[in-house]
Structure formats: structure tokens, C-alpha cells
């Protein structure tokens, strides 16, 4: 059974699963006795089951409903499914972001944030995310390593750089999305915010573009204004990306007004 789940996870992260297979995965991860090596995937699928109708913002979802309504039945199903995945992913992203802020507020200042367990995990994570290992590892394995990096209680500069490299250069978009979310925990580290801004100019996948816009706006990164404005004006990107960029610009400007 576990081998079947591993195979389905690979298909899912490669975007090849059917609706029935995705339903099976959600049902599987509702169970209590999830094998240890699959635990890092459980939260994602449980969230999809409990909140898959959530939208990243009211403005974004209303604009999507108004503008993205293709007339033909075939493409509608495929495109709608794609939009729902983006919305669910962004909702999960923001839940993780809020949880991270709460976690840091609970840590007393000056308390050490490393452990023996972390030290054991760090080496494995570094080995899995090393660029030269990409061809020897599966997308599922790399996502698991990225998720494990988010669970570390301390900060490791080498892992942070590996996450940035993964964000920009991993061939699988789901791995890049996972790295993007993981970097939220290290937003205050040197070069992380700058790396997120630069990545917005590199990424061409709409899932990545939308996710990066949402993150940069959520952390109130005003330096991203120019990059987001370029996407808002770029007629070659998908309309859903331009809509998100326009919303992001508006939110950044509102943040600027509220801080003055």
C-alpha cells in the first residue's frame, strides 16, 4: 500500500494524477496511522480536504469569477481545476505563514534554537537538496526534505541557500513551490527577501508567479513593487497573474498609506 502511495505522490507532484487519484490521496491522509516517511505530506492533503474551497482573497476570487469563464466545456474543467489548486495552495501558504509568526512570538529571546535532532536532520536535508543530487532524487523526496527544513528549530545558512537554489532551479514546479513556502520561515535572514524578489523576475510558471506575489505582499516587501508592476503590465503572462499582480500593487500601496 505504501508503495502505491509513493507512486501516486510522484504522479501528483508531476501533475499527472486523475481526480479520482487525488481524492484517494486526500482520503488516505485523513487516517491517523500515517507511516513516518509520509508524515510531511499529511498536513497538505488534510488542509485540502478541510478547506479546499477557501480562496486567497475576496478580490482575487471575484475577479477570477468575472473574467475567467471559458465558453467550452472541456477546457473549463481543466482550467477551473488549475485555479482551485492555486487558490488552495495559496491558502495553505498563508496558514503556514501565520503559524510561523505565532511560533516565533512564543520563543523567549535569547533561547537556543538548535537540538540534537536538528543536527541529525540537517545533514540529510543538505544531501537531498544538493544541486548535483537532483537527477538522483524524486520530486516527492525533495519536497519531503524541503518540508523537513521548515521543521528545524534553528537557522542554517547553507540550508537557506539550498532552499533559494531549489526555488530558482529545481525542474519540478511543486518542489519550487514548497521551497518558496519554506523560505517564509527565514524571511528575516540576510538575502532571503532579496532572493524572493529576484526569483519573481526569473519564474515563468504562473503558480510560482502568483505565490511569490502573495508572499512578498504578505511580508510587506515594498522593494518588490517594480517587479510586481512589470508583471501587471506584461501582456504575455496569463490574465490570472496580471490580476494577482494588480491586487498585490494595491495592497502594497494600502500598506504604505497605513504606515504613514
N, C-alpha and C positions, 0 to 999 in steps of 0.2 A: 504493500500500500504506500509506504514512504517513497519508494522508487517512483510510483505513479505520480505522487505529489511533486516530487523533484522535477519530473519530466514536464508536468503541467506548469510549474512555476517558470521553467525555462521558456515554454511556449508563451506564457503570459507576458513575461518581460520582453520577449521578442515581438509582441503584438500579434501573435498567431492563434490565440485561443478563441473558441467559439463562445457564444453567450451561455450555452449550457455548461461548458467547462469552467467559465468564470463563476457561474452560480455554484458549481460543485466546490470550487476553491473557497468561496465565501462560507459555505456550509461546513466544510472541513475545519476551517479556522475558528468556528464557533465552539468547537469542542474544548473540553477542559484539559484533556491529556495530549497536548501537542508535543511531539518529540522536541528535544532540546535544540537540535540543529535547525529547527524550523521556527523557533520562538520569535526570531527577529522579524519574521514576515507576518506574524499573527495580528499585531496592532493595526496594520494597514487594512487587512481584509475585514477585521471586525468593525473598523470605522466605516468602511464602505457599506457594510450591511446595516449599520445603525443610522448612518447619516448620509447615504448616497444621494439624497435629494437636496442636500444643502448646496448653496451657491456661494461663491466668493464675495459677492456684494450685490445689493439690490439693483444698483445702477447697471452693473455689468450684465446681470441676468435679464433685466428688462430690455436692454439694448440688443442682446442676443435674440430674444424672442421676437423683437420687432424687425430685425434686419436679416437674420439667418434662418430663412424658411424656404428652402429649395422646393420647386413645384413637383419634382419627380419622386415617386415613392421609393425607388431603390436607393438612391444616394441619401435620402433623408435619414433612413435608419442608420447608415454608416456614419454620416456626419454628426447626427444627434448623439450617437454613442461616443464619438470623439469629444464632443463638447462636454458631455457628462463626466467623462474621465478627467478632463482638465479641471472642471469645477470641483469634483471630489478630491482630486489631488491638491488643489489649492486650499480647500477647506482643511484637509489633513495637515497641510503645511502650516497653516496659521494656528491650528490647535497645538502642534508641536512647538511653534514659536512662543505662544503664550505660556505653555508649560515650562519652557526653558527659562523664561523670565521669572516665573514663580519659584523655580528651583534655585536660581541664583540668589533670590531675595532671602531664602531660608538658610543660606550658608553664612555662618558668622565670619566677619572679616578677620583675616589672618590665619584661618584654619587651613591646615594642609589638605590638598585635594588630590593626593596620589595614594595608591594602595598596591598591595602585592598582586591582587587580582588584575589591576590595570596593567602592571608591568608585564604580566604573562600575556595579556591580550595585545599589547602594543606591538610586540614583535610579529605576531600572526597577522595583524592588520597591515603592517608595513609590507610584509611579504606579499600579501594578497593584492594590494593596491599599487605595487611597483609597476611602472610602465612596461617593463620587459616581460611581465607575467601575464599581460592582457590576453595573449593568444593561448595561454595555457590554463586559463580560468574561465568559468561560465559567468554570464551576466548575474545569475542568481547568487553565485559565490561572492562576486564583487559587491553586490547590493548588501549582502549579509555583513561583509567587512565594513562597509560604509556605515550601516546601522550600528554596528558594534562600536565604531569610533564615537558615535553620539552618546553612548552609554558610559564612556570614560569620565571619571570624576575630575581628572586633571587635564592640562593642556600640553600637547606635544607638538612642537613647531614642525617637525618632519611630517607628522600625520596631517597637519593643517595644509602643508604644501602639497602632499599627495592628494588630498581632497580637492585642492584647486586644480591640480593636473587632471584629475578624474573628471571634474566639472567641465573642463575645456576640451579634453581629448579622448575620453572613453568613447568607443564606437557605438555603444548602446545608449539610447536616449533615457531609458529608465534608470540606468546607473548614474547618468549625469544628473537626473532629477533628484535622486537620492543624495548625491554629493552636495547638491545645491541646498537641500534641506539640512544636511548635517553641518554645513558651514554656518548656519544661523547661530549655532551654539558658540561659535568662535568669532562672532561679528566684531567684538572689541579687540581682537588680536590685530597686530600690525599687518597691513596689506590685504586683509580679508575683504573689507568693504571695497577697496580699490579693485581687487580681483573680480568681485561680483559685477562692478560697473564695466570693467573691461570685457568680461565674458558676454555681457549683453550685446556688445558690438561684434562678437565672434559667432554667437549662436544663430543658426538659421532655422532650427526646428521650432514651430510655434508653441509647443508645450514649454520648451525651455525659455523662450522669449517672454511668455506670459508669466511664468513662475518667477523669473528674475525681476520683472517689473513689480510684481506683488511683494517680493522680498525687499527690494530697495525702497519701496514706498513705506512698507511696514517698519523698517528701521530708520525711516526719515532721512534717507541719504540724498541730500539736496544736490550733491555733486553729480548725481545720475540724471539730472534734468535734461541736459543736452542730448544724451544717448536716447532717453525715452522720447524726446521730441523728434528725433530723427526717425524713429520707428512710427510715430504718429503721422508723419508726413510721407513716409515711404509707401508708394502705391503698389510696390511689388510684393509686400508682405500681405498675409491674409487679413481680411477685414476684422476678424475677431481680435487679432493682435493690435491693429490700429485702435480699435475700440478700447482695449485694455490700456494702451499707451495714453490715449486721451484721458481716460479716467485717472490714470496714475499722475499725469501732469496736474490735473485739477486738485487731486488730493495733496500733492506736494505744495501747491500754491496755497491751499487752505491751511496746511500745517505751518507755512511761513507766516501767514497772517495771524494765526493764533499765538505764535511765539513772539510777536512784536507788541 
